[in-house]
Structure formats: structure tokens, C-alpha cells
Amino acid sequence: MDPPRRDGQVLPITRWVARFIIPFLAAAFLVLYGLPGQTTTYFAWTIRPEMTPILMGAGYGAGVYFFHRVSTVDEWHTVAPVFLGIATFTWLMAIATVLHWGNFNHGHFTFDLWVFLYAVTPVLIPAIWALNRRTATGGLTGSEPRVPRTVRVLGGGLGVLLAVSAIGLFLAPQPMIDSWPWTVSPFTARILAGWFALFGVVNGAVVLDPRWSAARILVQSQILGFTLVLIGAVRFWANFDPSNVLTWGVVGGMAVYLIAILLLYIRMETRR
């Protein structure tokens, strides 16, 4: 077998996998974000209250954008770090599905789609990452913008902290159930922990490459995702417990993070 060409390109199979995944994510986004109060009718399981499907839907919406970019960009390094977070997420979703099998609407076709997606992607995503990374080239060019070292240290530290915390909460969700700003069950606590793990792993991975081009698409996806979550928080503020200090910590933290990455994006884009 011939060795892979180290041209740093996104392989055709990676593009086709991205195109295959997009319709699943788009459908989940439309149902969860557009109809968060009707999950019994339109989704694989009933989710209450609305803020959980809003957060999930926002994540899937950002995923649609990300995989669209995977299907259109040329350079592998511009999307590679995100695959590590997505691989972590798919494994946690698969495990949560097994642990909470009884919670699903087994007679609904969306249950079959959910099971299919999280039976296939925990193998498919890591396989694509491993295959495409063999084409990777190394090294910075002298003129290529770099993410400031301070941003990389802070982003990486936040990513590691959040990833470790999320995996801990996935394994033992009771602290989250007891203190989260809106009501979560053991199942939905694990689902949310999976999303937080994705965010943490991605932030930890992307800072290993100082090139702005390696972070740009991730930052664009995060801007979209956090904007959707915050809009959803306004829509369903009644889900939150204002007396819970974590309410202000979670919502305020997301707002601060969104502002920070917007400022980073503007700064880096003006330097290109």
C-alpha cells in the first residue's frame, strides 16, 4: 500500500463523511431548537424542561456549520482539532444511550436514527481523524498569524478543566442534578456533560497548534453555538432558578466567553 501523500489536504472520504452527518445534525437542530417543548412527539426521548433541548439544539446547529466547512475547506489542520472533541462526545452519547435505554421513545423513528448515529460515529469519527491526520504537514510559515500565547494558555487550561469536570459529572451526575440552574435528570445530566466534554477537549486540542487558521473555524462554530444558547436562555428564562448562584455563573460565563471569542476573532481577522 502506498504511503499517504503529506499534502495536508482534507481527504475525499472525510468530505463525504461530513456530508453524510450534516442531515442528522440539521434535523436534530430543527426539532430541538425549533420545537423544544415537543420532544415527546418529534424526538427520540422526552426532554424537560426546554432549556436542555435548546442547548443540545444549539450544539447540533454549530455542528452543521462545522461539518459544512469540513466538506468545503482544503487544509486538514483547519478542522482537525475539533474531531478529537467530537470523538469524545460520540463515545459519551453511546454510553449514555446504553445506560438510559429505558428513557427512549422506542417506537419512534427518531429513536432508530439516534441509535444508528451513535452506533456508527464513535468508530467513524476517530477512524476519519486517524486516516486524514496521516496527510498532515507540519510547521508554521513566517507570515501566518498566530494565536497569542496568553490566549492559548487560558483556552487550554479552561479546556482541560472543563473536560475533566465533564467526564467526572458524566460518571457521577448527582452533583449536577442537585445544583444545575434548571432541572436535569440523570440522563439529561449525562447528555449535557457530553456536550461540555466536547467543548473542553476541543479547546484543549486546538491550542496545541498556534496557527490562527487551526482555530478559526472552531471559533466561528463556537460563536454560532453560544449565540444560539444565549438566545434560548432569553426565550426560556422561566426554566432557570434565579436564586441559584450557578444560574448567573453559567449564563454570565457563557456571555463573557462569547464576548471574548468575538473580540479574539475580530483581532485575528484584522491581522490576516
C-alpha positions as CSV (number, residue, x, y, z in Angstrom):
1,M,0.0,0.0,0.0
2,D,1.4,3.4,-1.0
3,P,2.1,5.8,1.9
4,P,-0.3,8.8,2.1
5,R,0.6,12.0,0.4
6,R,1.6,14.5,3.0
7,D,0.0,17.5,1.3
8,G,-2.1,18.5,4.3
9,Q,-5.4,18.2,2.4
10,V,-8.8,17.1,3.5
11,L,-9.4,13.7,2.0
12,P,-12.4,13.0,-0.2
13,I,-13.7,10.4,2.3
14,T,-13.6,13.0,5.0
15,R,-15.7,15.3,2.9
16,W,-18.2,12.5,2.2
17,V,-18.5,11.6,5.9
18,A,-19.2,15.3,6.7
19,R,-21.9,15.4,4.1
20,F,-23.4,12.2,5.5
21,I,-23.5,13.6,9.0
22,I,-25.0,17.0,8.2
23,P,-28.6,15.9,7.6
24,F,-28.8,14.1,11.0
25,L,-27.5,17.2,12.8
26,A,-29.7,19.6,10.8
27,A,-32.8,17.5,11.7
28,A,-31.8,17.4,15.4
29,F,-31.3,21.2,15.4
30,L,-34.7,21.9,13.8
31,V,-36.5,19.7,16.3
32,L,-34.6,20.5,19.5
33,Y,-34.1,24.2,19.0
34,G,-37.2,25.0,17.0
35,L,-39.7,22.8,19.0
36,P,-38.0,22.2,22.4
37,G,-41.4,21.7,24.1
38,Q,-42.5,18.9,21.7
39,T,-39.7,16.3,22.1
40,T,-42.2,13.6,23.1
41,T,-43.7,13.9,19.6
42,Y,-40.7,14.6,17.5
43,F,-37.6,13.3,19.2
44,A,-36.0,10.1,20.4
45,W,-36.9,10.8,24.0
46,T,-38.9,13.3,26.1
47,I,-36.8,16.1,27.4
48,R,-37.9,18.6,30.1
49,P,-37.6,21.5,30.6
50,E,-37.0,23.3,27.3
51,M,-33.5,24.6,28.2
52,T,-31.9,21.2,27.8
53,P,-33.1,20.7,24.2
54,I,-32.2,24.3,23.5
55,L,-28.6,23.7,24.5
56,M,-28.4,20.5,22.6
57,G,-30.0,22.0,19.5
58,A,-27.5,24.9,19.6
59,G,-24.7,22.4,19.7
60,Y,-26.1,20.5,16.7
61,G,-26.6,23.8,14.8
62,A,-23.0,24.7,15.4
63,G,-22.1,21.1,14.2
64,V,-24.0,21.7,10.9
65,Y,-21.8,24.7,10.3
66,F,-18.6,22.9,11.2
67,F,-19.2,19.8,9.1
68,H,-20.2,22.1,6.2
69,R,-16.8,23.7,6.5
70,V,-15.2,20.2,6.6
71,S,-16.9,19.4,3.3
72,T,-15.6,22.6,1.7
73,V,-12.1,23.5,3.1
74,D,-8.9,22.3,1.6
75,E,-6.5,22.2,4.6
76,W,-6.9,19.4,7.2
77,H,-5.3,21.3,10.0
78,T,-8.1,23.9,9.9
79,V,-10.6,21.3,11.2
80,A,-8.5,18.6,12.7
81,P,-8.6,19.5,16.4
82,V,-12.4,19.6,16.5
83,F,-12.6,15.9,15.5
84,L,-11.0,14.9,18.9
85,G,-13.8,16.6,20.8
86,I,-16.5,15.2,18.6
87,A,-15.0,11.7,19.0
88,T,-15.2,12.1,22.8
89,F,-18.7,13.3,22.5
90,T,-19.9,10.4,20.4
91,W,-18.5,7.9,22.8
92,L,-20.2,9.6,25.7
93,M,-23.5,9.7,23.8
94,A,-23.2,6.0,23.0
95,I,-22.5,5.1,26.7
96,A,-25.4,7.3,27.9
97,T,-27.7,5.6,25.4
98,V,-26.9,2.1,26.8
99,L,-27.1,3.3,30.4
100,H,-30.5,5.0,29.9
101,W,-32.0,2.7,27.3
102,G,-35.4,2.7,29.1
103,N,-35.8,6.5,28.7
104,F,-36.2,6.4,24.9
105,N,-39.3,6.5,22.8
106,H,-38.6,3.1,21.3
107,G,-41.5,3.2,18.9
108,H,-40.4,6.4,17.3
109,F,-38.3,6.5,14.1
110,T,-36.1,9.2,15.6
111,F,-35.0,6.6,18.2
112,D,-33.7,4.4,15.4
113,L,-31.9,7.4,13.9
114,W,-30.3,8.2,17.3
115,V,-29.2,4.6,17.8
116,F,-27.8,4.4,14.3
117,L,-25.9,7.7,14.6
118,Y,-24.3,6.8,17.9
119,A,-23.5,3.3,17.0
120,V,-21.7,4.4,13.9
121,T,-20.0,7.7,14.7
122,P,-17.9,6.5,17.8
123,V,-16.0,4.4,15.3
124,L,-16.3,6.5,12.2
125,I,-15.1,9.9,13.6
126,P,-11.9,8.6,15.2
127,A,-11.2,6.5,12.1
128,I,-11.5,9.5,9.8
129,W,-9.3,11.6,12.1
130,A,-6.7,8.9,12.2
131,L,-6.8,8.4,8.4
132,N,-6.7,12.1,7.5
133,R,-4.0,13.1,10.0
134,R,-1.6,10.9,8.1
135,T,-1.6,13.5,5.4
136,A,-0.7,16.3,7.8
137,T,2.2,18.6,7.1
138,G,4.0,20.4,9.9
139,G,5.3,23.8,10.5
140,L,4.4,27.4,10.6
141,T,5.0,29.9,7.8
142,G,6.7,33.1,8.8
143,S,3.8,35.2,7.7
144,E,0.9,33.2,9.2
145,P,-1.0,34.8,12.1
146,R,-0.6,33.1,15.4
147,V,-3.0,32.9,18.4
148,P,-1.4,34.9,21.3
149,R,0.3,32.7,23.8
150,T,-1.8,34.1,26.7
151,V,-5.0,33.1,24.8
152,R,-3.6,29.6,24.2
153,V,-2.7,29.1,27.8
154,L,-6.0,30.3,29.1
155,G,-8.0,28.5,26.5
156,G,-6.1,25.3,27.0
157,G,-6.4,25.5,30.8
158,L,-10.1,26.1,30.6
159,G,-10.5,23.2,28.1
160,V,-8.6,20.7,30.3
161,L,-10.5,21.8,33.5
162,L,-13.9,21.6,31.7
163,A,-13.1,18.2,30.1
164,V,-12.1,16.6,33.4
165,S,-15.1,18.1,35.2
166,A,-17.5,17.0,32.5
167,I,-16.2,13.4,32.4
168,G,-16.4,13.4,36.2
169,L,-20.0,14.6,36.1
170,F,-20.8,12.0,33.4
171,L,-19.6,9.2,35.7
172,A,-21.3,10.7,38.8
173,P,-24.1,13.1,37.7
174,Q,-25.7,13.6,41.1
175,P,-23.8,16.9,41.9
176,M,-25.1,18.3,38.7
177,I,-28.6,17.1,39.4
178,D,-28.5,18.8,42.8
179,S,-27.1,22.2,41.7
180,W,-27.8,22.8,38.0
181,P,-29.7,26.1,37.2
182,W,-32.5,24.2,35.6
183,T,-34.0,20.7,36.3
184,V,-32.0,17.8,34.9
185,S,-32.4,14.1,35.3
186,P,-29.5,11.6,35.5
187,F,-29.9,11.0,31.7
188,T,-30.0,14.7,30.7
189,A,-27.2,15.5,33.1
190,R,-25.0,12.9,31.3
191,I,-26.1,14.3,27.9
192,L,-25.1,17.8,28.9
193,A,-21.8,16.6,30.4
194,G,-21.1,15.1,27.0
195,W,-21.5,18.5,25.3
196,F,-19.3,20.1,27.9
197,A,-16.7,17.4,27.4
198,L,-16.7,18.2,23.6
199,F,-16.2,21.8,24.3
200,G,-13.4,21.1,26.8
201,V,-11.5,18.6,24.6
202,V,-11.7,20.9,21.6
203,N,-10.4,23.9,23.4
204,G,-7.6,21.8,24.9
205,A,-6.7,20.4,21.5
206,V,-6.8,23.5,19.3
207,V,-4.3,25.4,21.4
208,L,-1.6,22.8,20.6
209,D,-1.4,24.4,17.1
210,P,-0.5,28.1,17.4
211,R,-1.8,28.9,13.9
212,W,-4.9,31.1,13.7
213,S,-6.0,29.0,10.7
214,A,-6.2,26.0,13.0
215,A,-8.6,27.8,15.4
216,R,-10.6,30.0,13.0
217,I,-13.4,27.5,12.0
218,L,-13.7,26.3,15.6
219,V,-14.2,29.9,16.9
220,Q,-16.8,30.6,14.2
221,S,-18.7,27.5,15.2
222,Q,-18.5,28.5,18.9
223,I,-19.7,32.0,18.2
224,L,-22.8,30.5,16.5
225,G,-23.4,27.9,19.2
226,F,-23.0,30.2,22.2
227,T,-25.2,32.9,20.5
228,L,-28.0,30.3,20.0
229,V,-27.7,29.1,23.6
230,L,-28.0,32.7,25.0
231,I,-30.9,33.5,22.7
232,G,-32.5,30.3,24.0
233,A,-31.8,31.3,27.6
234,V,-33.8,34.5,27.0
235,R,-36.6,32.6,25.4
236,F,-36.9,30.2,28.3
237,W,-35.7,32.2,31.2
238,A,-38.6,30.7,33.2
239,N,-36.6,27.4,33.3
240,F,-33.9,28.9,35.4
241,D,-33.8,29.3,39.2
242,P,-32.8,32.9,39.8
243,S,-32.0,32.2,43.4
244,N,-29.3,29.7,42.3
245,V,-26.0,31.4,42.1
246,L,-25.0,28.9,39.4
247,T,-27.7,30.4,37.2
248,W,-25.7,33.6,37.0
249,G,-22.4,31.8,36.8
250,V,-23.5,29.6,33.8
251,V,-25.3,32.3,31.9
252,G,-22.8,35.0,32.7
253,G,-19.9,32.7,32.0
254,M,-21.3,31.9,28.5
255,A,-21.8,35.6,27.8
256,V,-18.3,36.5,28.9
257,Y,-16.8,33.7,26.8
258,L,-18.8,34.7,23.7
259,I,-17.6,38.3,24.1
260,A,-14.0,37.1,24.5
261,I,-14.0,34.9,21.4
262,L,-15.8,37.6,19.4
263,L,-13.0,40.0,20.3
264,L,-10.4,37.4,19.5
265,Y,-12.0,36.7,16.2
266,I,-12.1,40.4,15.2
267,R,-8.5,40.9,16.3
268,M,-7.1,38.0,14.4
269,E,-9.2,38.6,11.3
270,T,-7.9,42.2,11.1
271,R,-4.3,40.9,11.2
272,R,-4.8,38.5,8.3
